[in-house]
Amino acid sequence: MTLRGDARLLRRMIRNLLENARRHGAPPVTLTVRGNRLFVCDGGIGVPEADRERVFGPFYRGARGSGLGLSIVRQIARRHGGDVRCEGNCFVVSLRVT
């Protein structure tokens, strides 16, 4: 299985997810790859269900701050034929592979 894409953007996507988990979650922060999916999880309480889609909006102001990091993650994932979703205390990126 091969992932084709812009290495700089993919690194930025992973860095943004890890930094987000470190800043807004709790240890431990884990990164797991299963097939074409990347899971970044932390030991925190997670994102409330009502906010799980809204956190991807630019400058979304949740209880834990605001920024562009997750919006950029979504843009990069979509540019590579995939998407990202929030599952509580995990962010799951699915990418197109060949």
C-alpha positions in Angstrom: 0.0 0.0 0.0 1.4 3.4 -1.0 0.3 6.9 0.0 1.0 9.5 -2.6 0.9 13.1 -1.7 2.8 16.2 -0.6 5.2 15.1 2.2 5.4 18.6 3.6 1.6 18.9 4.0 1.2 15.4 5.4 3.9 16.2 8.0 2.1 19.3 8.9 -1.2 17.5 9.2 0.4 14.9 11.7 2.2 17.7 13.6 -1.0 19.7 14.0 -2.9 16.6 15.3 -0.1 15.8 17.8 0.2 19.4 19.0 -3.6 19.6 19.4 -3.6 16.5 21.5 -0.7 17.7 23.6 -2.2 21.2 24.2 -5.8 20.3 24.7 -5.8 16.6 25.8 -4.0 14.7 28.5 -1.2 12.1 28.4 -0.7 9.7 26.9 -0.8 10.9 23.3 -0.7 8.0 20.8 -0.4 7.8 17.0 -1.5 4.6 15.4 -1.7 3.6 11.7 -4.1 0.9 10.6 -4.4 0.4 6.9 -5.2 3.8 5.3 -6.3 5.3 8.7 -4.2 7.4 11.1 -5.4 7.6 14.7 -4.2 10.4 17.1 -5.6 9.8 20.6 -5.0 11.3 24.0 -6.0 10.4 27.5 -8.2 13.4 28.0 -12.0 13.7 28.3 -12.4 14.2 24.5 -14.5 16.6 22.5 -18.2 16.8 23.4 -20.4 15.1 20.7 -22.1 18.4 19.9 -18.7 20.0 18.9 -17.1 17.1 17.0 -17.9 18.6 13.6 -17.5 22.2 14.6 -13.9 21.8 15.8 -12.8 21.7 12.2 -14.1 25.2 11.5 -11.5 28.0 11.3 -11.1 29.9 14.5 -13.8 27.7 16.2 -13.9 28.9 19.8 -14.5 26.0 22.1 -14.0 25.7 25.8 -10.3 25.0 25.2 -9.4 27.8 22.8 -9.5 28.5 19.1 -7.3 28.2 16.1 -6.7 26.9 12.6 -4.9 23.6 13.3 -7.8 21.3 12.9 -9.2 23.2 9.9 -5.8 22.8 8.2 -5.8 19.1 9.1 -9.2 18.7 7.3 -8.0 20.6 4.2 -4.9 18.5 3.9 -6.7 15.3 4.4 -9.3 16.2 1.7 -6.6 17.4 -0.7 -5.2 13.8 -0.4 -8.6 12.2 -1.2 -9.5 11.6 2.4 -11.1 13.2 5.4 -10.8 13.5 9.2 -13.4 13.0 12.0 -13.4 13.3 15.7 -14.3 10.4 17.9 -14.2 11.8 21.4 -10.6 11.8 22.4 -9.3 10.5 19.0 -9.0 12.1 15.6 -9.2 9.6 12.8 -7.7 10.6 9.4 -8.6 8.4 6.4 -6.5 8.8 3.3 -6.7 7.4 -0.2 -3.9 4.9 -0.9 -2.8 3.1 -4.1 
